Amino acid sequence: MPRPDPTAELQKALRQRILVLDGAMGTTIRTYGLAEKDARGSRFADSKKDLLNNGDILSITRPDVIGDIHKRFYEAGSDICETNTFSATSIAQSEFFVDDPREHGGIKDPEFFQKIMDDPMLRELAWELNVQSSLLCRKWADNIGSDTGIKRYVAGAIGPLTVSLSTSPDANDAGFRTVTFDQVKEDYTRQVRALIEGGCDILMVETIFDALNAKAALVAIQEVFDADGLKLPIIVSAAVGRGGETMISAQKVEAMWNAVAHVNPLAVGLNCSLGPDLMKPHLEELAKVSASHISCYPNAGLPNPLAPTGFDLEPPHMNAYMKEFALDGLLNLAGGCCGNTPEHVAAIAEGVKGIAPREVPVVED
């Protein structure tokens, strides 16, 4: 059975305080020093491709690690943790299990991806990844919530995929697309249903770099809600470039809000991409136009391969930046993306503690 719709209780909590999200799953996984054999386990021991960078697979092969990461983020103060499902779709998982036809003179096109969509192994794997990841996160949300007396929530992470519906990879054919809208929507539909079966409270369409991919995810969510007679809150979060554009689709922040407002999201926000200093002006723009709550979980600065986490900003820096955002009335939910460990999230939680959340404007019909 799906979880009860927590929208009303989340809205009440968001009127009272800034809620804390978690940090970076990938960054934190790397601190465990795992090797290729950990990612493969016995089940995928004979895989032809390396799986160490397939962080989602660890929900099956090393659930102890993923569970421990959820536990640490909740203990650090996260009210909401995301499931380990950023790439838990048939399309994304095919990168790790299917030969790339381009390496043999072929192409990736809708015919190729239809085979991916119809592949029983990839369908079953994607379903299992989402269900198991939701169950893992649910376990620790309930355990830490019970221990502390503060309810914790699970957000089903729905990532942007490894393909684009908005642009062509062929400079000589602007109309060509590697995949169709219906294929992307179908893949997201399966993911949504599996996340719900595993027990998530929220659906989070995140790190949007292609507005049309995100639209497919939102259509999938709405169709599942209508078909299955249920409803859960939705959070929508985009990655932005220096000019405030959502990467490949080049949709600016205000346009992004206008494109997703119809789903009445619990929150809309920005994540990943730039560090907090470069993200702030775009967050300010979003706060001016959004009629929903605002979420923000930036990277810990810009990438730096020489830094311990791959990013420059340490917990005190994230504390200061997110506290500044909160004091400026820009936040309802705060967390961290790439480079943010449980220690960073603890600092963010301390930084926004006791500061009034952004007031959501009343929109008249």
Secondary structure as UniProt FT lines:
FT   HELIX           7..16
FT   STRAND          19..20
FT   HELIX           25..30
FT   TURN            31..32
FT   HELIX           36..40
FT   TURN            41..46
FT   TURN            52..53
FT   HELIX           55..57
FT   HELIX           58..61
FT   HELIX           63..76
FT   STRAND          80..82
FT   TURN            86..87
FT   HELIX           90..97
FT   HELIX           101..104
FT   HELIX           110..118
FT   HELIX           120..148
FT   STRAND          153..158
FT   TURN            171..172
FT   TURN            174..175
FT   HELIX           181..198
FT   STRAND          202..208
FT   HELIX           211..228
FT   STRAND          234..238
FT   TURN            242..243
FT   HELIX           247..249
FT   HELIX           253..260
FT   HELIX           261..263
FT   STRAND          267..272
FT   HELIX           276..289
FT   STRAND          293..298
FT   TURN            305..306
FT   TURN            308..309
FT   HELIX           315..327
FT   TURN            328..329
FT   STRAND          333..334
FT   TURN            338..339
FT   HELIX           342..352
FT   TURN            353..354
//
